[in-house]
Every structure is written in C-alpha cells, then in structure tokens.
Amino acid sequence: MDQDFSVGVEETRTLKVPDSFTQIGTITKYEIMNYFRARRFFVLLALGIIISVLLTFLVGYYRPYSFLQSSLTFYTQWWGGSITFVIILSAIFFGGDSISSEFQNKTGYYLVSRPVRRSSIYIGKWIASFIASLVILFVFLGIAIGNGLYYFGADVPYQLWQSVLLSILYMASVLSFAFLWSSLFKTSVISVLITIITLLVVFPLFDSLLPALVGVEPWFSLTYGAEVITAVMALTYPVHEIHSSTPIGNGHFINLTSFTPYLWEGIVIMFLYFLVSAILGLFVFEKREFI
C-alpha cells in the first residue's frame, strides 16, 4: 500500500504543466468552438453575406457607372467601400466582450485557479477572434471576386491584393484595440458599447472635423490610418493634403482642408495601435483580480 502510494506521488511529481504554446492552442480551439455554440460566428457570417448579396443585387440591377467603369473601380467601390465596416463588426462580435466576459461570468476565476497562464488565455482568445474574423473577411473577398469575374473576367488588379493585406493589418489592430477595452471593464455591455462608440463615432468625428475646422491632420486616429485601404486602390495615390474653398453666401468663403495618410503613415498608425493595445490589454488583464 505504501509502495503504491509512493509511486502515485512520484507520478504526480513527474506530471508536467502544458507549455505556453499548448495552452494557447487549447484556449484558441475552445474559444472558436464557443463562437459556434453561441451562434455569433454564424450571425456575423450571415451579415457579411447579406451585405454581399445586397451589393450583388444593386450592381446587377442598376449597373452603376462608378462600379462598372473598370475592374479597378469595381473593386474599389465594393471592397474599399465596405471592408472597414465588416472588420469593425468582427471586432465588436469577437473582441468586444472576449475578456470582460471572463470577469462578468466568473469563468476567468476558474481558469486562473488552474495552472494556466493569463497570457495564454489572452493570446489564445485573440488568435481565435483573429481566425474567425479572417474567415469572415475571406468570405466577403470571395464573393467580391466572384462578382468581379462575372463582369471583368480574370482582370483582378494588383491593388486589390495590396488592400487585402492592409485590411488584415487593420483587422489585427482593431481586434487588439477592442481587447484593450474588454480588459479595462468587467461588464460586457460596457466594453462592447465603448468599442462601438470609439470606432464608429469618436474616431470618424476626429477624421472629419479636425481637418475641416482647424486644418489639423488626425494622425492619432486608427480609422484615419485605415484610409490607406481605399487609397492604395486609386489609379494614382491621393495627395496627402488638399485645400479648398466653399462659398457660404454674401461673397464669403470657408477654407477647408482634407488629409489622406501616406501609405507608410497608415501602416505605422495601424501597427502601433496593434502593438500598444495588445501590450496594454495584456498588462491590464495580468493585473486585474477576478473578484
């Protein structure tokens, strides 16, 4: 009996805690399964398909010249005009409450009470959200290319692939930004709401009002940096700064300024948001208590 007990103790001592990569892979796997069980993946996939179907119908029925002028204008209007919104939806669905739900539902308490590193939980959840978002992005891209092949054959401009790569970078930065908000709040509703307001209201207001009212470039705005996704699809890359005057009556004019980020500038903005948000979000998650 004593010998059996000592053998059992020795076996217990030799058990190894899974390494970080194994833990991350396990967390990623079960988080993706959770997306399927909660139906959120299928809901967002359906929204992406609905947007694509509406575009297919509108272009096929009305034949707008802005779409059908050339293959480049087609993909610019279809992809460039919609993909940033699809990416933001992905961040809201998959990242907005990914960490805050662990606090709200107390599930994180049971995870960290086991030999699971917090960094593994955070990174695994981020990878799962990135994979799910990537699937949505490629489904939307596939439908766009399918329509493009119908109208223009195999004439797929190289600018589209540049825009796709920039879209993936934007997706990574938006997800990290959403994870940061999700780490800061313990209530899912608040973290999701803040993510929505910031990405769909606050940043776009900065992008439009600062140049128009005071002539200041909103270089600190994530959505401003994402404008390169559409800019690279132009025949010639847009001018960085444009000044114009608009008549307001009685011989008076108002001077307006608009900005388009340089390509390198947009990449730097998106990459810094990805890097800084990821580091800060993980730091906050490591320090917060689950009680």
Order of alpha helices (4+ residues) and beta strands (2+ residues): alpha-alpha-alpha-alpha-alpha-alpha-alpha-alpha-alpha-alpha-alpha-alpha-alpha-alpha-beta-beta-alpha
